[in-house]
């Protein structure tokens, strides 16, 4: 199931998501599910993981919200 969620807490590279009032188990993310910051002067691209409060798309496998991954940011 793919659903829109909000990041509730961040624990390193694991994220708990608010899914319609329920909180998921800590899940990871795809490496492309990040904020991209581009500094044209220094010619650097910086990838930042989702932060608390960000709206994300998440994929959950099976019942409940215990196994899944963040697949994109909204």
C-alpha positions in Angstrom: 0.0 0.0 0.0 1.3 3.5 -0.9 0.0 6.3 1.3 0.7 9.9 2.2 2.1 10.4 5.7 3.8 12.9 7.9 7.2 12.4 9.5 6.6 12.1 13.2 10.1 11.4 14.6 13.6 10.9 13.2 16.0 8.4 14.8 19.2 8.5 12.7 18.2 7.0 9.3 14.9 5.6 10.7 11.7 7.4 10.6 8.3 7.1 12.4 5.4 8.3 10.3 2.0 9.5 11.3 -0.4 7.5 9.1 -3.9 8.9 9.6 -3.5 9.2 13.4 -1.5 5.9 13.8 2.3 5.9 14.2 4.4 3.5 12.2 7.3 1.4 13.4 10.7 2.9 12.5 11.2 2.5 8.8 14.0 3.5 6.3 13.9 5.4 3.1 15.0 5.1 -0.5 18.2 7.0 -1.1 16.4 9.2 -3.6 13.7 10.2 -1.0 15.5 13.4 0.1 15.6 17.1 -0.1 18.1 18.3 -2.9 20.0 21.5 -2.2 22.0 22.8 -5.1 24.7 25.4 -4.5 25.5 26.8 -8.0 28.4 28.9 -6.8 30.3 26.0 -5.2 28.9 23.5 -7.7 27.7 21.2 -4.9 24.6 19.0 -4.6 23.6 18.2 -1.0 21.1 15.5 -0.2 19.2 15.9 3.1 16.9 13.3 4.6 13.3 14.0 5.5 12.7 16.1 8.7 10.0 16.0 11.3 6.8 17.5 9.8 7.6 16.7 6.2 4.9 15.1 4.1 6.1 12.0 2.4 4.9 9.0 0.3 5.5 5.7 2.0 5.1 2.1 0.9 4.0 -0.4 3.5 4.1 -4.2 2.9 1.4 -6.2 4.6 -0.8 -5.6 7.6 -0.2 -2.6 9.9 2.6 -0.1 9.5 5.6 -2.2 10.6 7.4 -2.8 7.4 7.9 -0.2 4.7 10.0 2.6 3.3 9.7 6.3 2.5 9.7 6.4 -1.3 9.3 10.2 -2.0 8.7 13.6 -0.5 5.7 15.8 -1.2 
